[in-house]
Amino acid sequence: MLQTAERGATTSKKAPHERYLEAFRWMLLTRIFEEKLAALYRGGMIVGGVYLGRGQEAVSAACGMFLDKSKGDVFAPLIRDQAGRSAFGEPLIDVARTYLGSKAGPMRGRDGNIHRGRPLDNQLAMISHLGAMTSVITGKLLAKRMKGEKGFVGLTTIGDGGMQTGATHEGMNIAAVEHVPLVVVATNNHYSYSTPNDRTFACADLVDRAKGYGYEGYTVDGTDLAACLDVIETAVKRARAGRPPQLVVASTLRLAGHGEHDDASYVSDEIKREPFAQDVLVRTEKFVVEQGLMDREALQRLRAEIATEVEEAVATAQQEDPPQASEEDWCALSVRQLADRPE
Ligand SMILES: Cc1ncc(C[n+]2csc(CCOP(=O)(O)OP(=O)(O)O)c2C)c(N)n1
């Protein structure tokens, strides 16, 4: 079913170049934007937590790219998924407004963090309790089926730490029992916050759990963009075709702290020398240039365009008003109609 044959087979195939370049753009956008966020955080301009996807952009971009809103697909991202959120349609200004506390943002300036969503667009607002989103998306997929909808899939992401919670187990289990079209993409960045893998789980590889849950499972090198695109595309297609839920386990290293408040000093030098510790953006950029998909000038132009887009989003959000506590009605979404809208 899963395992050995799948593992080798998926990594060798090269993705078509348009798709590769599209993913690269999402990755670059995310990296440049998040570097700006980190600088704002260090400058005391962001009062909430800042969580970066540095090192995980390839996996995340692929997650957003293969979901199709016109088919009713649902995305339940986590904290390191800006690339996927952007690929799934989240405007950068929504993110800037959330972090910078603008009243015009999707959380009305009251989160300053990462819990935003786009419920009418099927991007679920994340809950910080590890594993909770697996149950939430499974419920959402069941609800869609009960309403008679067809042809949709749901994808949620989880970390190696998050994989160990009871909520993850329950969500993954019921998805298989109910045979909902779910893809779970687990990014094993080798630390659960500061706890290394050998203190986090005792099985040889997290993908080995797929069989126990009744899932089909794959592993992928999270620093190989072409492989991430192939494997996640395959998993999404298989879920849509009615196969059992899919588990993808991507191996990488988080090239940042758990949040920007964390200097990640616990990451061992030994781990930093592992192949999975290489910077996926550097690796992808090198490939793009070496293969002639983009020359150095075009790359410079793209960087400059993205930097302008990022600066504009941040400048706009910074000029906007913060919320006024006395005017708030404590609805979690930006407009109450989003929550109250009758079906
Ligand atoms: C149910 C629950 N328990 C504990 C926490 C506190 N917590 C936040 S992040 C984290 C570690 C997450 O590890 P992982 O999923 O591997 O993600 P990473 O930050 O390492 O990328 C923990 C224990 C939480 N948010 N939810």
PDBQT file of the ligand as one rigid body, heavy atoms in Angstrom, charges set to zero:
ROOT
HETATM    1  C1  LIG A 401      -2.763  20.735  23.104  1.00  0.00    +0.000 C 
HETATM    2  C2  LIG A 401      -1.552  21.619  23.188  1.00  0.00    +0.000 A 
HETATM    3  N1  LIG A 401      -0.546  21.301  24.043  1.00  0.00    +0.000 NA
HETATM    4  C3  LIG A 401       0.542  22.095  24.139  1.00  0.00    +0.000 A 
HETATM    5  C4  LIG A 401       0.627  23.249  23.409  1.00  0.00    +0.000 A 
HETATM    6  C5  LIG A 401       1.854  24.156  23.550  1.00  0.00    +0.000 C 
HETATM    7  N2  LIG A 401       2.676  24.072  22.339  1.00  0.00    +0.000 N 
HETATM    8  C6  LIG A 401       2.605  25.040  21.393  1.00  0.00    +0.000 A 
HETATM    9  S1  LIG A 401       3.556  24.679  20.082  1.00  0.00    +0.000 SA
HETATM   10  C7  LIG A 401       4.157  23.285  20.784  1.00  0.00    +0.000 A 
HETATM   11  C8  LIG A 401       5.140  22.411  20.048  1.00  0.00    +0.000 C 
HETATM   12  C9  LIG A 401       4.723  22.185  18.630  1.00  0.00    +0.000 C 
HETATM   13  O1  LIG A 401       5.622  21.315  18.010  1.00  0.00    +0.000 OA
HETATM   14  P1  LIG A 401       5.474  20.983  16.502  1.00  0.00    +0.000 P 
HETATM   15  O2  LIG A 401       4.074  20.569  16.203  1.00  0.00    +0.000 OA
HETATM   16  O3  LIG A 401       6.530  19.980  16.168  1.00  0.00    +0.000 OA
HETATM   17  O4  LIG A 401       5.744  22.352  15.783  1.00  0.00    +0.000 OA
HETATM   18  P2  LIG A 401       7.074  23.244  15.740  1.00  0.00    +0.000 P 
HETATM   19  O5  LIG A 401       6.787  24.473  16.560  1.00  0.00    +0.000 OA
HETATM   20  O6  LIG A 401       8.211  22.474  16.267  1.00  0.00    +0.000 OA
HETATM   21  O7  LIG A 401       7.237  23.603  14.307  1.00  0.00    +0.000 OA
HETATM   22  C10 LIG A 401       3.572  23.070  22.038  1.00  0.00    +0.000 A 
HETATM   23  C11 LIG A 401       3.864  21.912  22.901  1.00  0.00    +0.000 C 
HETATM   24  C12 LIG A 401      -0.464  23.565  22.532  1.00  0.00    +0.000 A 
HETATM   25  N3  LIG A 401      -0.476  24.638  21.754  1.00  0.00    +0.000 N 
HETATM   26  N4  LIG A 401      -1.522  22.727  22.431  1.00  0.00    +0.000 NA
ENDROOT
TORSDOF 0
